[in-house]
Amino acid sequence: MTSEIGLRDRKKAATRAALSAAAVALAKEFGLESVTSEAIAAEAGVSTRTFHNYFASKEEAVLHEIELVVQDWVELLRNRPVDEPIWDSFEWLACEVVSAPVNELEELCAVPRLLEETPALMAKRVHDNVSRMFGEFIAERTGTDIDRDLYPNLMQVVVGGTMSTVLELAVSENVGDRTPQELVSEAFAMVRIGLPQPATASSHRG
């Protein structure tokens, strides 16, 4: 019985992931406003009724893709040595992420951009879910409380912003000959020391 339940849960998870991937693919090709639940269901090879069994809207299906990615990232973090400094763990994760082929990095950047097309409440919900996943890991590793302490909440904001910025720059044509891994090292070196003002900034005012 237990194995049957496990198999059923895996099938449900696979169906949910397939629907989410179909929603993202169609949204990137045609724009989220033009995509219908019927089209998503057809792309995933299921009925429209099945789609609505898993998601209340197309926006929810798109946002689920982001949550899946972050779940994978958090799982990688949990497999790091428990005595590893947490900034080292996140820098390692960022290097792993940007080591993917350029087309995969572009895919990673494309999904968050779709957030701009989602209703504000939906965007806030996925932001809260993603923040919570990162924040809970940080709290576990640092002995803090995500519901009470500033540290895990501030750190997840900083890490999320750092990774997002590195990804966007990595797929742009504005970084010269720097590799994505070099961008990660540079970015984390900055945040580790508190983002001091660049020396060139004062010279511009002069």
C-alpha positions in Angstrom: 0.0 0.0 0.0 2.8 2.4 0.9 4.5 1.8 -2.4 1.3 2.4 -4.3 0.8 5.7 -2.5 4.4 6.7 -3.3 3.9 5.9 -6.9 0.7 7.8 -7.1 2.3 10.9 -5.5 5.2 10.7 -8.0 2.8 10.5 -10.9 1.0 13.6 -9.5 4.2 15.5 -9.1 5.2 14.5 -12.6 1.9 15.7 -14.0 2.1 19.0 -12.1 5.7 19.5 -13.4 4.7 18.7 -17.0 1.8 21.2 -16.9 4.0 23.9 -15.4 6.7 23.3 -18.0 4.1 23.5 -20.8 2.7 26.8 -19.3 6.2 28.3 -19.2 7.0 27.2 -22.8 3.8 28.6 -24.2 4.1 31.8 -22.2 7.6 32.4 -23.5 6.5 31.8 -27.1 3.2 33.6 -27.2 3.1 35.8 -24.1 1.2 34.9 -21.0 -1.9 36.8 -21.8 -2.4 34.8 -25.0 -2.0 31.4 -23.3 -5.1 29.5 -22.2 -5.5 26.6 -19.8 -6.8 24.6 -22.7 -3.6 25.2 -24.7 -1.5 24.3 -21.7 -3.4 21.0 -21.1 -3.0 20.1 -24.8 0.7 20.8 -24.7 1.1 18.5 -21.7 -1.1 15.8 -23.3 -3.9 16.0 -20.6 -7.4 17.3 -20.4 -8.4 20.8 -19.4 -10.1 19.3 -16.4 -6.9 17.7 -15.3 -5.1 21.0 -15.6 -7.7 22.6 -13.2 -7.2 19.7 -10.8 -3.7 20.9 -10.3 -3.7 24.6 -10.9 -6.3 27.4 -10.3 -4.9 29.5 -13.1 -2.2 29.7 -15.8 -0.3 32.1 -13.7 -0.1 29.6 -10.9 1.2 27.0 -13.3 4.0 29.3 -14.5 5.0 30.3 -11.0 5.2 26.6 -10.0 8.2 26.2 -12.3 10.2 28.8 -10.2 9.3 27.0 -7.0 10.5 23.7 -8.5 13.9 25.2 -9.4 14.3 26.7 -6.0 13.4 23.4 -4.3 16.2 21.8 -6.3 18.6 24.5 -5.2 17.7 24.1 -1.6 18.2 20.4 -1.8 21.7 20.9 -3.1 22.4 23.3 -0.2 21.1 20.7 2.3 23.7 18.3 0.9 26.6 20.6 1.6 28.7 19.9 4.7 26.9 21.2 7.8 30.0 22.9 9.1 30.6 24.8 5.8 30.3 28.6 6.2 26.9 29.5 4.8 28.3 32.1 2.4 30.6 29.5 1.0 27.6 27.2 0.5 25.6 29.8 -1.4 28.7 30.8 -3.5 29.1 27.1 -4.4 25.5 26.9 -5.4 25.7 30.0 -7.5 28.8 28.6 -9.3 26.9 25.4 -10.0 23.9 27.3 -11.4 25.9 29.5 -13.7 28.0 26.5 -14.9 25.0 25.4 -17.0 25.1 26.0 -20.8 24.1 29.5 -21.9 20.7 28.4 -23.3 19.8 26.9 -19.9 20.9 30.1 -18.2 18.6 32.0 -20.5 15.8 29.7 -19.6 16.4 30.4 -15.9 16.2 34.1 -16.6 13.1 33.8 -18.7 10.8 32.4 -16.1 11.3 35.2 -13.5 10.7 37.7 -16.3 7.3 36.2 -16.7 6.5 37.4 -13.1 6.2 40.9 -14.6 3.1 39.7 -16.5 1.4 38.0 -13.5 -1.1 39.6 -11.1 0.6 41.3 -8.2 -0.9 38.9 -5.6 0.4 35.9 -7.5 3.9 37.4 -7.9 3.9 38.2 -4.2 2.9 34.6 -3.3 5.7 33.0 -5.2 8.1 35.5 -3.9 7.0 34.6 -0.4 7.3 30.9 -1.0 10.8 31.2 -2.6 12.0 33.4 0.2 10.6 31.0 2.8 12.5 28.1 1.3 15.8 29.9 1.3 15.1 31.5 4.7 14.3 28.2 6.4 17.6 26.7 5.2 19.5 29.7 6.4 17.8 29.6 9.8 18.6 25.9 10.1 22.3 26.4 9.3 22.8 29.5 11.5 20.7 28.6 14.5 18.3 31.5 13.9 14.5 31.7 13.7 13.0 32.8 10.4 9.9 34.1 12.1 11.8 36.2 14.6 15.3 37.0 13.6 16.5 39.5 11.0 19.5 37.4 9.8 17.8 34.7 7.8 15.3 37.1 6.3 18.0 39.6 5.3 20.4 37.0 4.0 17.8 35.4 1.7 17.0 38.8 0.2 20.7 39.5 -0.4 21.4 36.0 -1.8 18.4 36.0 -4.0 19.2 39.4 -5.4 22.9 38.4 -6.0 22.0 35.3 -7.8 19.4 37.0 -10.0 21.8 39.8 -10.9 24.6 37.4 -11.8 22.3 35.3 -14.0 21.1 38.4 -15.8 24.6 39.6 -16.4 25.9 36.2 -17.4 23.5 36.0 -20.3 24.0 39.6 -21.4 26.8 40.9 -23.7 28.0 43.5 -21.2 30.5 41.6 -19.1 33.5 41.6 -21.4 35.6 38.4 -21.1 34.5 37.6 -17.6 33.1 34.1 -17.1 29.9 33.4 -15.2 32.0 31.9 -12.4 34.1 35.0 -12.2 31.0 37.1 -11.9 29.9 34.9 -9.0 33.2 35.3 -7.2 33.1 39.0 -7.8 29.5 39.4 -6.6 30.0 37.3 -3.5 33.2 39.1 -2.6 31.3 42.3 -2.7 28.4 41.2 -0.5 30.7 39.5 2.0 32.3 42.8 2.9 29.1 44.8 2.9 29.1 46.3 -0.6 31.5 49.2 0.1 31.1 52.2 -2.2 33.4 51.8 -5.3 36.4 54.2 -5.3 35.4 55.5 -8.7 32.1 56.7 -7.4 33.6 59.6 -5.4 35.8 60.6 -8.3 32.7 61.0 -10.6 31.3 63.6 -8.1 34.6 65.5 -8.2 
